């Protein structure tokens, strides 16, 4: 069974394959419309077969797209992580473009070497490759390929900014009409954030906040969480009820986030003179999910569960704990040995009449 991280990476790679497949079919159809019934390319005299091209070109393009998507997710996306949106797209487009150009020239050298029965470094082979390289048809195809790369990377960067799940939901229209769901929410807040900001200064504090969010993101993805919102130094994480309860992912996520920061203690102390800590409140319930906005659209959740989870998190200082879980959510979970659960009794939430039972977990 695939891990949540593997599933997320696959969902990020697939659009590359689909984009390349789509544009390759468009290219084959445009090429057919221009060449017509000719059996060769007028510019080069190379044999042309539409039936062959419409089959082989999309398959090759799909494979290339998936290969580029994999390279992007595994390596290049991390390499340019701290570059601006425009620089990321520009630099990576140039790199992929250069790689594909070198690959096509190497392939042309190999094909000519086989056809001419000569070494790839022989003069006739080099001559034919240079003719191929300086031909307008070659650069026409190259520009088309560069456009596909640009579109693929643009989609990738937009999905990274909006969130893969959010962008997919926009495309599928899942929340175009409001839907009711049962969800778990974790409201996570940095401790003493105001004091930290005053001591570090706003610019340095922003840098720390950026690293802090990056270090928390890995555990959230690995435990099937969805980042709903960043509100200052607060992160709101959401799970569909089934995903959050499976293997107690929501609670395991909290402790995995703690561990992630612990492993980075030396880096935080070296760069900022402190290691940030956080506290969190958990609750679950029904929410209404849907698209909202006109000038700027967003997918939002509305429901009493969000207010309750926020107020539960606000009681962490009162109870002197880092984690508070509502009694309703505890009833849904089945924690294995190794988790120490403490009943803190009933508490009154600010602005609410009813009382709620709270638990903490170690």
Protein Blocks (a to p, Z undefined) as FASTA:
>chain_A
ZZfklmmmmmmmmmmmmmmmmmmmmmmmmmmmmnmmafbdfklopacdfklmmmmmmmmm
mmmmmmmmmmmmmmmmmmmmmpcfklmmmmmmmmmmmmmmmmmmmmmmmmmmmmnopafk
bmklmmmmmmmmmpmklmmmmmmmmmmmmmmmmmmmmmmmnopklmmmmmnommmpccdd
dddddddddehklmmmmmnopmlmmmmmmmmmmmmmmmmmmnopacfbdghjaccddddf
klmmngolmmmmmmmmmmmmmmmmmmmmmmnopacdddddddddddddddedjklgcddd
edfklmmmmmmmmmmmmnopabdcdfklmmmpccdehiacddebjaddehiabdcddddd
ZZ
